[in-house]
């Protein structure tokens, strides 16, 4: 008879992320699942299928968001300009978090703001809550600094991270913008300021035009492009940030266009420790169990026992010297 003291079989999909155990490397991305409780209404969905859920971007005060249209489907993705519509940090902590089942998965707050001080105050409010970690969205306009996007300025990015670091000991995940010249330098600065992890990448800026009316389709004129169209950019950015993170043991949530098992595995190979699922949820709400099963199958086929064994295993080609003759 088997001993009742035998430990359970180790989960090959489990990930240690900043000291937090994720039962799956998959993370539901901010803005795609509301505040967590909304997505549980989908029949057949379970929070146990994902390692963590990123809540909707939250500011200090309630926001109504941008005027419509807010969402526009593109041939290989989606444009959105929601404008951070949310009920405010205090409401989220006092009213929404108590409704979440923290025994099923990890929950990550998404901090947004217009000033460094606002980011810090939102972090302080979430620090006094059961939230597991905080994601800093540094792609919002900086009102005090003339409308410069925090995420495109390493100095501003570092200031936001440092301000949040002062008010919380919870893990801080900095969400990096792809709309910048040197994402690796930004990552280095944020790491020095106290970031524990990174989410790579945020959306690319884009536009949609109605040719007949000659008008911008999105009410905000421009929006964030997500979906399969941005995957090649996201893979490169994850690889670039991984070069900064690998010697420090700093994990990355790789995200941008993940819509299959193969996509998720590619992000892990590029350097991600976890993989974000976003736009794909809108047309396949039950995609996560399928990706989990596909990753397990891949591990078994390649003789691997843990998903973490895939992280950063990219084999780069050796560049051919200039002037070398081509063969074939």
Steps between C-alpha positions, in 0.01 A plus 500: 500500500636841405611721786273798570817699571626475142535854364285592199661483157680820412312723259720550190318826422564667835713814500673686784435863415651748747447248778138441397401156375309507173329167426525581130732733307194669345394844621175671400590853396372829637204647315394165354320345798357798688569470871518122498151418617347591163681226310377224731158541336630320190371142513784253533759758609696449821757726664687180584603479134724807532791600720382855559242759398594864440215729600383792290714815509415699812552869574466692825164656409220347289528554124234480229753432225511617141205573269398229249597334281740331742572171321568421135588162351797492263594225252742344750408651834307770678527871575371622834480836674291434810661783694544323833132495591492376860327568835814616683751320721309527827185347349701214350664420834189540715232355271650287223793318660283344776298329224804324350605147596870531578523123557450434127772714346721805551362849443715790381389864523576728205609847613436797272526875545576840354772600748773329700313589818180335376679176419650495849164563669329223302784265598458600865128420488559157343779430748235487771308223322527125429622564144798274416703740286476829312558573133610856425353625174746774400349582163256773607550873427694695758296814550758685710780434252323630189328184382809281464419130531663355812583176323706664227729692738742291711538778757125531551454123501759465776340781703162327490647163604702659781193684633295180505788306656504737797141418599480122452694180551272307264656385170508778240467403133585785262304489174733626229395694193624383157469857372849603604853505362681275750278269704803328656627828645155575641494154658841560659386830650179347637694209644731740684193689628356188660298307241469129583379388157391622158200460271616526139334652301216748519308581181643675196340831405281492190214664312200402288347725232157491334588569136148615404461759775877564529460487876694317770297198611619503862345777708841572652647507144768248594504183705706203607551220248496146640459151357705279264623799298734609780641159593834533310564837666410359842731199461795725418426731793478205741835373374655846543369545854605145591862599433464748786307268731664161469798562730275651769236227509232752405199336330310627197138460397526476122192626318381627165306292250496166682225289344632142509724256683779571252476873569527445875799270464679750275468770768640263763795416275560872437543556875157521663423316822124543453281579200218753476175422320292798391332567167460127425255476792247710311451236231597187697417544871606142579839515328702467824428130576593414141830689524579338836444155351712588199790618718488180706510296180798701372690448826440125485609478135823687574586313821446805725341485844437868575380788287777714651754287309383674181564856614781671310600196292500689170779391264618802307652480155859611448492807271677449169795742456437780254613412153487126558389308195150349498466130423220308344 
